[in-house]
Amino acid sequence: MLRKILVIMLGCLLPVQANADSWFFQTQVRSGGGSMTSANKSGQRVGDGAIYRSYTSSGQFAVSVVPDGGYKIRNIVVNSTPLLSPAEEGTVSSWPTIYLTGGTDQTVTASFIASALKICPIDQSGNCASSVVGYHVTPSSVGGVTVGYKLSSPITFTYTPTSGYQITGIPGLPNDPTITHTNLAPGAGKAVKVTFPAGYVFSQDIDLQATAVNNTPFINQVMPQNAIVGAPVSLNVSTTNMTGVSYSWTYVSGPANTVSYQTVNGKIQTVVTPGPALTLSGATSAAPSFVAPSVPGQYKFTVQVKSDNNPAMVSLATVNVVASGISAAKNQCQFCHTANGIGGTQLFSNWSASAHKASSVTCAGCHAGAGTGGHPGSVTPASVSATTFTYNASGANFCVNCHSATIPAGYATSAHKANGVACASCHVSGPHNPAVAASVCGGCHYDNGGSVPNHLLDIGTTACTTCHNPHNLSAAGTAMPSVHYNNMTGAKYPASYVTSRASCADCHRSGTTNQTVRHQWYSSAHAAVTDAPFTEYDFKTRSGCVQCHTTTGFVAYSTGKVTAAWGDASDKTKEVITCRACHSDISNGTARVVQPVSPYSDLAWTNREAGASNLCFDCHSGRNTGNGIQAKVGSADFTNLAYLAPHYLSAGGTLNGKTGYSFGQTYSFYSTNSHRTIGMANFNNTGNDGQCVACHMPVENGVKNHYYQAVAKDANGTVTSVPTSAVCGNCHGATLTTGFLNGSKTGYANTLNILKLVLGQKGYAYTDNYPYFANTNWGSGQAGANNMGAAFNYKLLLAEPGAYAHNGAYARKLLVDSIDAVYHNGSVTGQINDAVTDLFNQGLIDQATVDSVTDYAKGGASCTSCHANTSGSHTTHIVTKSIGCVTCHSATAASNTALIPGTQKHANGVKDVVFAYEPIGSYASVTKTCSNVSCHSDGMGHYGDVVWGAKLTCKSCHPNLTGAHQAHIGSLLDSVGFYGYTSNNSTAAAYQFGCANCHPTDPASHQNGKVDVTLVADPAAGSLRAKNSPTAIISGVGQSGSGIAGTSGVSVTCSAAYCHSNGRVGGPLAYATSPDWYNAAAYTGDRCAMCHGNAPATGAHAAHAVGIHYNQITDASGNLILGHGDETQSTTINCDLCHSVTVTNFNNDNNATCGSCHVAGNPATGPKGTPTVDKTHHLNGTLEVAFKGINMVSKAQVRPLSFGQYSSIWTRTTYKAGAGSYDFSKQPLSSASFDATGKNCSNVACHNGKSPNWNAKLTCVDCHSTL
């Protein structure tokens, strides 16, 4: 006010000039830092000097003085009179306009001074703070700094946090890269240093105030609580500034304690024994629970809290248990109240039947004194009205102490209040039981017939409160005011269900089905009244938009292809997509029948027929395509061309592979999915309503789902389940897991983000608002078109979040090619690895993102992305045998990583087995049997029928082996299930040599279309084959040096196999030629002699295989005793005596000499040949010496005089008295032993107990030492 008076006085003190017709006006700015504006000049500054002007007008002149930023007014002098006092000079930031009256000479000067800048922590009043919390800063401030002050040397501010605090930021620092700081937010107790460099120029105040957070760990207060006996009780503890927290709760005491006394050192001590311990569920969690015990009283618990950053801390929790709500009220309240006539007679019965009692809200909950627990507290009839539920003194609502404040707020503006309906009018039992009966509305709103007059719909038995907010029935106060009705007209105001052309009847029809559909639709995007598709514009006034953004417009478009605006801007309602849009008859749910449309302005394309899904494709196909960009190449200048944006939610365009910019590439239609067949002609039981309806509206309880969600997701968009009602399982079975979907979704999102980052690094920055990209220079020619096309694809796919599922291959190809083109300056190279690696090296993405994008870019690179290779026999075929998918699924797969373009044999619910290389091969899906497949043949033109998933053996493919296989392998193939079996698995009754004894072990030799036989010695093929002749150096039948002669399938003999050798140990083996593989019966000779000789020529065989037989029992030469032998008088020595576990009999009538006498009828006739008793001891590569368990009988009797020397070994019948005279050993031959290493026999009666060597030449005295 003083300043205004001073200005007025100036007009009175001006000197009077003699000449009033012409006068001078002088203005001057005497220093830098501000300007003056007057009639002389606008924005006059110091450099303009003094300005003189002459004037004749005597009117009023305005002068304003304004300091620059960082300056203040030093003084203003008018006609030699200063306007600022000495105390004000240099402190004033503004001055009111000065008004001068013309007619006399006037002079105005102004000067400025640079402000002293505040470089310090600044408080809320704008001054340097006298103190700060949580830290100290040194220096605390810098003085003498004005605008333009330049540092001659660096200055560093050191922030030292006080105990328990952590500095997390200094928000007032200028955004200047030359200002550096260290250890910002390093943890509690760490100092932060901020350095202003030399040469830094100050231009403004700098607030050095830091943000400091108290990191002191502590346990928050555990509040006591009340509980009724038998009720569940949950304890709870929370902490602040603790990490890695663990909890341990302990029951301390309860009312059931017993007290006893004991004397200790002459003194009586009290002993308190707690009652039975409570059972705490989750005693190591933050919120354990228990059931309130049957004994009322106070129960105390302690909780010990440990954390990574603090020692253990303890807190106490108290629970007061009462017998029951009613009994507690009686004990605590009712007895006194009733006795003294306080309160009505129904007070306690009303409370006992209330929701308050059910929620354990006892008398004390309302009537105890706030904070003190004092009685009777602040709630009495004198303080709170039982009619209005408000405080009598203030009028504030009492119920809001527990209930939402929207209740009294709504009531305050309601028709109820306006018409005198108080709280107690509906809450007739008063506050002690505030429940409202369903019939309470009828008292005012129903007519005599039980109906609500003028109600739009028959509500039947539906309670009014189902739709109406009982506390406010006005249009703005309905249960769903923001959706049913709208009364807002501000920018982007919301849409509503009821509009100028939509009524309740557009959706509401009687019936359970209609109600179910409405409730689902209410949660869908079609009903989202506040979402951009309905609020961004007043779409009813926009031609070309109305057909998809309003119900009325969609009806006009679907029936007559009308796209003209139908609304008026003065109508402040906006429509959503209601039932009437898609249904021609809402009562029975009949959908409109529409034909496929041509949605694109830049592409001649008509959507495919999709049944009822045509309704969806009408709006969800997009409006333009990337083709519009490509069409401009050659005619438009991409160095000066605005961005061409796609439309939103073009799922149909993605599904049909039409909307994206394709970089001149050919994108195979549906290269990795068959979604185009879903819902068409009841494909795989998916119905006839097209793709959108089949997937997004599965039938649940006989009603099509109107949530329009194919899967269930949480608030973060993570897929949580695939509903059992979804049709996904019809094609995908159990392979479509949430993990797979989320993996694909994450890969899609990460790759989309990579595209955004690459675009940004090339200067194409995306923003959320139209036109999304502000660029006009995209590069020249095709490269420029490609860059814009990549930006087009980014927005297209960002606005089509389900593209990864709608047409995964198409979306993936668009993304990968877009990244490729942008990173490589408009060129598509076929790879994006370098782009991803570059972003990783810059620290813009982490390794998990790299892995996710790399995997996504491969497109799941193999069939196993969806199909586990562990089902059935897949592991054997794919992993073990490396058989590709195309081998058995040639009508579906083009390779292991790609499908046949356009195939309808994929994801069709059928296992389409079509063999690629087997013209006569077939698969029976019912029995899961493969037939006539060369993989399962014996290589000789015979095919095995094998069952998928069954465990196969060699016999599965080789059931009827030819030639001598049976003699060699017996039943081995019944159990062997793998190629290259090396083991000798012979049994006592049959030989079972592993296949590797005659066939290669190399897997390449299996299933190669021919029979491979080899005798080449190989230890890896088994111990028997290792002993084959070294002369066998090559494989193959009839090959020189193979040891295998003849022709396969006709006649084959082996001459290098250990199995057909003399089996000699310790000397060279003699290899015999085997019988003909295909005609073994033709061999009639002595089979033993064939390999071992007759007799064997090694060692002492020839000396042993003799006996008292005519011409011996062998073919050996000599002329021993010619008498007829009798085994009861003289034991016949043959193979069986020393190889008893291998050979059964001594006779060998395959020998011609034996056969001449041992004929039918001869008592000595034995079995044919010398049979093997146990084949595990024959042809096993081991020397098997096992003496037979018989007593040797000998006719070679020494004279009685000499017999005494042998009487310990032999027993004599009589001496040479005829047939009954012979000697027999006292011990069976089996008591003898053989040393295989030294080849010595011991304790053999034949040698009179001596130990001869098998290979030594013996004389008589070696056994008859006393001769």
Residue, then its C-alpha position, 0 to 999 in steps of 0.5 A: m500500500l505504501r508503494k501505491i501511495l508513493v506513486i500517487m504522490l509522485g504525480c503531485l510533486l512533479p515540477v511545473q514547466a512553463n510550456a505545457d504544450s510540449w514536454f520531454f520523457q527520459t528513460q534509462v536502464r543503468s545496469g544489466g539484469g533487467s528491462m524497462t517498458s514505457a512509451n519510449k521503448s518496449g524492453q529497453r535495456v542498459g545497452d540502449g542508453a538514455i532515451y528522450r522523447s517529446y510528447t504533447s499528450s497529458g494523458q497517463f503513461a505506464v512504466s514497468v520494470v522487470p528484472d531478469g532471472g537471477y536478478k533483483i531490482r536495486n532501485i527505481v528513481v522517478n524524477s530524482t525520487p527513489l522508490l525503494s528504501p535502502a533496506e529494500e534495495g537488491t531484495v525486490s523481485s518485482w515492482p508494480t506498474i508505475y503510472l505517470t501523468g503527462g504534461t511536464d518533463q519526466t525522468v525514470t531510471a532503473s538499476f538491477i543487481a545480481s541475486a545471491l543464489k542459494i546453494c544449500p539445502i532449501d526448506q519449505s519457506g525457500n530459505c537455506a534449511s537450518s537443519v536436515v534429517g538423516y544426514h549431514v552435508t559438508p559444506s552446508s552451503v556456498g555463499g557469494v554466488t550470483v547468476g553467472y558465477k563460474l567456479s575456478s576449482p571443483i567443489t565437492f559436497t559430502y553427504t554423511p548419513t546419520s546412523g540407520y539412514q541411507i541416502t537415496g537421492i538428491p532431487g534438486l541437483p541440476n540435470d547436468p552431466t558435468i555434475t558427478h556423484t558417487n555411491l548414490a543409494p549404496g546402502a545404510g551408512k554410506a557417504v555420497k559425494v557430489t562434485f561441481p567441476a571447475g568452470y561450472v557456471f551457476s544460473q539458479d538456486i540449487d537445492l542440495q536437500a537429500t532424500a534420506v530413508n531410515n533403514t533401522p529395522f524394527i517390529n511393528q506393533v502387534m495389536p491385541q485382539n479379541a476372539i470367541v471360543g472355538a473361533p479361528v484366530s490369526l496372529n500377525v506380525s509385520t516388520t520394517n526395514m528387514t530382509g530375509v525375515s524368519y519368524s518363531w512364535t511361542y505360546v507364553s501363558g494362558p488363563a489355565n495356569t496352575v500355581s504351586y509353591q516350593t521352598v528353596n533355601g528356606k524361602i517360599q517361591t511361587v511356581v506358575t505352570p502354564g496350561p496345555a500348550l496351544t497348537l499354532s499352525g504355521a508357527t514359523s510364519a508371519a501369521p500363524s493361526f490357532v483355534a480359540p481354546s475352550v477356556p476363556g481368558q487372556y493368552k499371550f504369545t511371543v514372536q522372535v523375528k530374525s533377519d539378514n540385517n539385524p539380530a533377533m528381536v522379540s514382540l508380544a501378542t495378546v489374545n482375549v478369548v471370550a466364551s461366546g459373543i452372547s455370553a460375553a455380552k451378558n457377562q460384560c454388559q448385559f447384566c449391568h445394563t438390564a439391572n439398571g434399565i440401561g438400553g432397550t429390552q431387545l438390545f442384546s437379542n438384536w445384537s446377537a442376530s446381527a452381522h456385527k456379532a457374526s464378525s465378532v464386533t462386540c459392545a466394546g467395538c463401538h462403546a469403549g472410549a477411543g484410545t483409552g478403552g474407557h466406559p461408557g465411551s463416546v457412543t450413547p443415545a445422547s451423543v449418537s442419534a439412533t435414527t440418523f446414525t450421526y453424532n448429535a454434536s457435529g452431524a458427522n456419520f458414526c458408521v464411517n468409523c468402520h464402514s465406507a464413507t461413500i455410504p453417508a456421502g451417497y445418502a446425503t444427495s439421495a432422494h431418500k434423504a430429500n423425502g425424509v427417509a432416515c437410516a432407521s427407516c430401513h435399518v428398522s432394528g437400529p444400529h444393534n442389528p442394522a440388517v435390512a429385510a429384502s421386503v423393506c423397499g416394498g413399503c414405499h416402492y411396490d404397488n398393491g400388486g407387488s410390482v414397481p410402477n413404471h419400472l422398465l422391466d419385470i424384476g420378479t423376485t430380484a431384490c432392488t439392491t441387486c441393481h440399485n445402491p440402497h443409499n442413493l437411488s438417483a441416476a448418478g447413484t445407481a449400483m453401477p453409475s459409471v456404466h449404466y448412466n453417464n452425467m459427465t461431459g468433460a474431455k474424453y467422458p465415458a460411454s454408458y449402457v443407456t444412451s439416446r438410442a439404447s435402453c435397458a431392454d437392449c440387454h435385459r431379458s428374463g431368464t437365467t441364460n440372459q443373466t449369465v451372458r450379461h454378467q460375463w459381457y459386463s467384464s468384457a472389453h465390449a462393455a468397458v465404458t472408460d476404455a479408449p475405443f469408446t471414449e477417445y472421440d465422440f465416435k457417433t459423430r465420426s463417419g468411418c468409425v461409427q460402424c465399430h465404435t458404436t452399437t447403432g453404427f455396427v447394426a447399420y454396417s452389418t445390415g446395409k454397409v452404412t459407415a456414415a456418422w449418425g449422432d449429434a455432438s449435443d447428445k452427450t452419450k457414447e455407446v459401447i458394443t451391447c447385445r443388440a450389436c451382434h444379436s438380431d434377437i436378444s431374447n433367444g441369442t440369435a446372431r446376425v448373419v453377415q457376409p465377409v467384408s473387404p476391410y482394407s483401403d489399400l489391399a484388394w482382399t475379402n475376408r474368408e468365410a468364417g460363419a458367425s465369426n464374420l461379425c468379429f472380422d468386420c471390426h477386428s481385421g484392421r483398416n489398412t495394411g503394410n501394402g500401403i507403404q510398399a505402394k508408395v515406393g517410386s512415387a513418394d519421398f521417404t525422406n519427407l513422408a509422415y508415418l503411416a499408422p496401422h489400426y488397433l486389434s487387427a486379429g483377423g488380419t493377423l490370422n489371415g496374414k494380411t496386415g503387416y509390412s512384409f519387406g518383399q518377403t513371401y510369408s507362407f500362409y499359416s506356416t505353423n498353425s491350422h487356426r484357419t480351420i477352427g470352427m469351420a465345418n465342425f473341424n475336430n469338433t470345434g463347431n461351425d461358428g468360425q475361429c473367433v467364436a470357437c476360441h473366444m466363446p467356448v460353451e460353458n454350461g450350455v452358454k457361449n462364454h461372453y468374456y471373450q477370453a480364450v484363456a484365464k489370466d491374472a492381473n499381470g496378463t500371465v496365463t494361469s489356466v486353459p479352461t477345460s471348456a476351451v477348444c484348444g485341447n481338441c487339437h493340442g491335447a495336453t501339450l498346450t500348457t500354461g508354461f508353453l503359452n507364457g513362454s510364447k507370450t514372453g518371447y513375443a513381448n521381448t522381441l517386440n521390445i527389441l524392435k522398439l529399442v532398435l527403432g529408437q537407436k536408429g532415431y525412430a522413437y515411439t510415443d504412446n500418442y498418435p501419430y506414434f512416430a513423429n519422424t518424416n525422414w525414413g531414408s530413401g527408396q526401398a530402404g526408407a520404406n522398409n524402415m517405415g514398414a518396421a515401425f508400422n509392424y511395431k505399432l500393429l503388433l503392439a496393438e495386437p497382443g494376441a498375435y503370438a497365438h492367432n498366427g504365431a509364425y506370421a507375427r514372428k516373421l514380421l518381428v524378426d524381419s522388422i528388427d533385421a531391416v532396421y538394424h541393417n539400415g533398411s536391408v533384410t539379411g536373414q538374421i538378427n543375432d548381431a542386433v540382439t548381441d549389440l543391445f546386450n553389450q550396451g546393457l539394454i537387455d539382460q541374458a534372460t531376454v537374449d535367450s527368450v528372443t533367440d528361442y522365439a526367433k527360431g520359432g521353436a525350431s523343432c516339432t518338440s517345441c510342442h510335441a515331447n519326444t518321450s511319448g510312445s516310441h518317439t524317444t527310440h525313433i527321434v533320439t536313439k535312431s535320429i529318425g526325422c518327423v517327416t519319415c512318418h508324418s510326410a503329409t504334415a512335416a516338411s522337415n524337423t523344423a517346418l510344416i508343409p505350407g498350408t497343410q491341414k494335417h496339423a493340429n487337427g486332432v488326428k495322428d496322421v501317419v503317412f510314411a515318406y519312404e514306404p510305398i506299402g507301409s501302413y498304420a492302423s490307428v485303432t491298434k497303433t500298429c505299423s505294417n510293411v515298414s522296412c525299418h521293421s523287416d528282417g531285411m529279407g522281404h519279411y515285415g513285422d507288425v509292431v505296436w507303437g509304444a510296445k517294447l520290441t525285441c529282435k523277434s518283433c522284426h525277425p520272427n522267423l529266422t532262416g538256416a541254422h539260426q535256431a541252433h545258434i540262438g534258441s529263444l534268445l530273440d524273445s528277450v533281446g531288445f537292442y541291436g549289437y547284443t554281444s553276450n553268450n546267453s546259452t542255457a543248459a538245453a540250448y545255445q543262445f549266442g549273441c547276434a554280435n558273434c556273427h553280425p556287426t555291432d555298428p548301428a549303421s549296419h542295422q536297418n541298412g537293407k542288407v544282411d551283414v555277416t562278419l567273423v572279424a575278431d573283435p573283443a568289443a563284440g564279445s569274448l567268443r568273437a575275439k577268439n575268431s581266426p586272425t585270417a578273417i580280415i573282412s566282412g561279407v559272405g563270399q568275400s576273400g579273407s572273410g572266412i565265410a564261403g558261399t552265397s547268402g540265402v543259398s549256401v554258407t559255411c564258416s571256416a574262421a569261427y571260434c565256435h567251430s574250432n577245437g577250443r584249445v587253450g594254451g596253443p593255436l586253435a584249429y578252425a574247422t569248416s562248419p556244416d552248411w548254414y542252410n542245410a546242416a542236416a546234410y552233414t552226417g559225420d561225427r560232429c564232435a570229431m569235426c571240430h575236436g578230431n577223433a580223438p583230439a590230438t592235443g596234450a594227452h587226449a590220444a593216450h586217454a581216449v582208449g578202453i577195453h574195446y575192439n580196435q579201441i573207441t577212436d580212430a587212432s592207430g594202434n593194436l591194443i587189447l582186442g578183448h571185448g570191454d565191459e564197463t562193469q569190469s573196466t571203465t571206458i575212458n572217454c570225454d565224459l570222464c574229465h568233462s562231465v559237466t559238458v559231455t554225458n556219455f562215453n559212447n559215440d556211435n556216430n563213429a563208424t567203428c562203434g556203430s559196427c557193433h552197437v546196434a539195435g538189440n545190443p545191450a551196450t547200444g547208447p544214444k546217438g552221438t556224444p550229447t552235451v549235458d549242459k551247453t553253458h559249459h560248451l563253446n563258452g571260451t573257457l577250459e572246462v575240466a570237471f571229473k565225473g563222480i564215478n569210481m574207476v574200475s580196472k582189469a589191470q590188476v597187479r600181482p597180489l604181492s605188489f597190490g599192497q602199495y596201492s591198497s590205499i587207493w584201490t579195492r580188489t574183488t579177486y585176482k584174475a579169477g574171471a569176470g568178477s575179478y577187478d580193482f575199483s577206486k576207493q574215492p570217486l574220480s570227482s575227488a580229483s582236481f585239475d590245475a588249469t594254470g600248470k595243467n596238472c591233475s591231482n588225486v587221480a586214482c588212474h595215476n595211483g594218486k600221482s600228479p601228472n602233467w597234461n602235456a608231459k610224456l609219462t613213463c611207467v614209473d611215473c605212476h608205479s614208483t616202486l617198480 
